[in-house]
Amino acid sequence: MTIKLVTPPTAEDDVKASIIKLLETTLAEAKAGQLKSVVLIAAHIDDSWIDRVSETTNFSIVIGRFEIMKQRWIKQYLDGE
């Protein structure tokens, strides 16, 4: 009888799974025609960053929403969430 040890997932594994789930959900919404625009900021494993923005029909609303999102993230960070 052979016993195989399974190592528990690492924090990096959890992050990778979270990224894949997020992108798959977003792709499904895009394919279903449920999205008007997308803003993406991503960090590579070498600590470089990319930002990508789809075309949009209402730039000012996207920028406004981005500012609201920034404030929410800052509050969550300061609150220790």
N, C-alpha and C positions, 0 to 999 in steps of 0.2 A: 504494500500500500504506500502510495506516494502522497505526502502532504505538501501542498503548495501554499506558501505564505502570500497573502495579499497585503500590499502596503496601503495604508489609508491615503486618501487624496490629500495633496498639499494645498496650501492657500493658492498657489499658482494654478493648480488644476481647477479649483473652484472658480477663480477669475476667468480662466479660459472658457469653462462651461457657461458662465454667465454671459460672456461676450457673444458666444455662438448662439445662445438662446435669444438674446436681444436682437442680434442681426437677423436670425431666422424669422422672428416675430415681425420685425420691421419689413423684411422682404415680402412676407406673406401679405401684409397690409398694403404694400406698394403694388403688388401684383393684382390685388383685389380692387385697386383704384381708390383706396381709402386715405391716401396721403396727398397733400398739396405741395409740400416741400420737405427737405431733409437737411439738417446741419449736423456734421459729424466731426468730432475732435477725437483723435486716437493717439495713444502713446505706443510706440514700438518698444520691443524688449531692449533695444540699445539706448533707450531714453530719448530718442528723437520723436518729434511730434508731427502729425499731419492734420490738416483741416480740409474738409471737403463740403461743398454746398451745392445742392441741386439748383436747377432753375426754379424760379418762383414768380408768381404773378403779383405778389404784394410784399416787396422788400421791407417796408417800414414795419409791418406787423411781425415779420420774422425777427427783425432786430429788437423790437419791443419785447417779444416773448423771450428772446435770448437774455435780455437784461433782467427780466423777472426770474428766469431760471438761475442766473448767476446769484441773485440775492437769496434765493431759496437754498442753494448749495452753501453759500457763506454762512447762513443761519444754522443749517444742519451741522456744518463743521464746527462752528463756535459752541453749539449745544452738545457736541460730542456724540452725535448720532452716527 
